[in-house]
Amino acid sequence: MSQFMALALAIVCVGLTAIAQLLLKMGMSSQAIQRAMESSTASVYWLALASPLIWAGMVCFAASAGLWLLVLGKLDVSMAYPLTALGLVATTLAGIFLLGEIASVAKLIGIALILAGVLVLAAGR
């Protein structure tokens, strides 16, 4: 596997992790789980285990972790790990655009700082 392919695979891993976060959020936002959380019952766990969205999120996490092993086998960890910060950017933007979360100035500044940090790290290699 070339270094370019390893970088592309790292981006896929970041995407899978962001998708996993969205699926888990959507699963935990179901009315049944929200009602169970308000009453502080152990049924939350059983409802979560029965949720296809939560299972899909966990599968995405597992796939990302498995593929990440290939990335680490090819790239220096000092190059690969900063790319995981892009997951914060992707997840925040997805929350804003897909889940209707608020795009505050603080979030946008944070995204800009993360992107700047990743670029600085990439330029310093």
C-alpha positions in Angstrom: 0.0 0.0 0.0 1.4 3.4 -1.0 1.5 6.3 1.4 -1.1 8.1 -0.7 -3.5 5.1 -0.3 -2.7 5.1 3.4 -3.7 8.7 3.6 -6.9 8.1 1.7 -7.7 5.2 4.0 -7.1 7.5 7.0 -9.7 9.9 5.6 -12.1 7.0 5.1 -11.5 6.0 8.8 -12.3 9.6 9.9 -15.4 9.6 7.8 -16.6 6.3 9.3 -16.0 7.6 12.8 -18.0 10.7 12.0 -20.8 8.6 10.5 -20.7 6.4 13.6 -21.2 9.4 15.9 -24.2 10.6 13.9 -25.8 7.2 13.9 -25.3 6.9 17.7 -26.7 10.3 18.3 -29.8 9.6 16.1 -30.3 6.2 17.9 -30.0 7.8 21.4 -32.4 10.6 20.3 -35.3 8.2 19.8 -38.4 9.0 21.8 -38.3 5.6 23.6 -34.7 6.1 24.7 -35.3 9.7 25.7 -38.3 8.7 27.9 -36.3 5.9 29.5 -33.4 8.4 30.2 -35.8 10.8 31.9 -36.9 8.1 34.3 -33.3 6.8 34.9 -34.2 3.2 34.3 -31.9 0.4 33.2 -34.1 -0.1 30.2 -32.1 2.5 28.4 -29.4 -0.1 27.8 -31.8 -2.7 26.5 -33.5 -0.1 24.2 -30.0 1.0 23.0 -29.1 -2.7 22.3 -32.2 -3.1 20.3 -31.7 0.0 18.1 -30.5 -0.6 14.5 -29.1 2.9 14.4 -26.9 2.2 17.4 -25.8 -1.1 16.0 -24.9 0.6 12.7 -22.9 3.2 14.5 -21.0 0.5 16.4 -20.3 -1.4 13.1 -18.9 1.9 11.6 -16.7 2.3 14.7 -15.4 -1.3 14.4 -14.8 -0.9 10.7 -12.9 2.3 11.3 -10.8 0.8 14.0 -9.9 -2.2 11.8 -9.0 -0.1 8.9 -7.0 2.3 11.1 -4.7 -0.6 11.9 -3.7 -0.7 8.2 -3.1 3.1 8.3 -0.8 2.7 11.3 1.0 0.0 9.6 2.0 2.3 6.8 2.1 5.9 8.2 4.1 7.4 11.0 1.8 7.9 14.0 2.9 11.5 14.1 1.4 11.9 10.6 -1.6 9.7 11.0 -3.0 10.7 14.4 -3.4 14.4 13.6 -5.8 13.4 10.8 -8.2 12.1 13.5 -8.8 15.7 14.4 -10.6 16.0 11.1 -13.3 13.8 12.6 -14.1 16.6 15.0 -14.6 18.9 12.1 -16.7 16.4 10.1 -18.8 15.5 13.1 -19.5 19.1 14.0 -20.4 20.1 10.5 -22.6 17.1 10.1 -24.3 18.0 13.4 -24.9 21.5 12.0 -26.1 20.6 8.5 -27.8 17.2 9.1 -29.1 17.4 12.7 -29.9 21.1 12.8 -27.5 21.9 15.6 -26.6 25.6 16.1 -23.5 26.9 14.2 -22.1 29.2 16.9 -19.2 31.5 16.4 -17.2 29.4 18.9 -17.8 26.2 16.9 -16.7 27.9 13.7 -13.6 29.3 15.3 -12.8 25.9 16.8 -13.2 24.2 13.3 -10.9 26.8 11.8 -8.3 26.3 14.6 -8.4 22.5 14.1 -8.0 22.8 10.4 -5.1 25.2 10.9 -3.5 22.8 13.3 -3.7 19.9 11.0 -2.3 21.9 8.1 0.6 23.1 10.3 1.4 19.5 11.4 1.2 18.3 7.8 3.5 21.1 6.6 6.0 20.2 9.2 6.7 16.7 8.1 
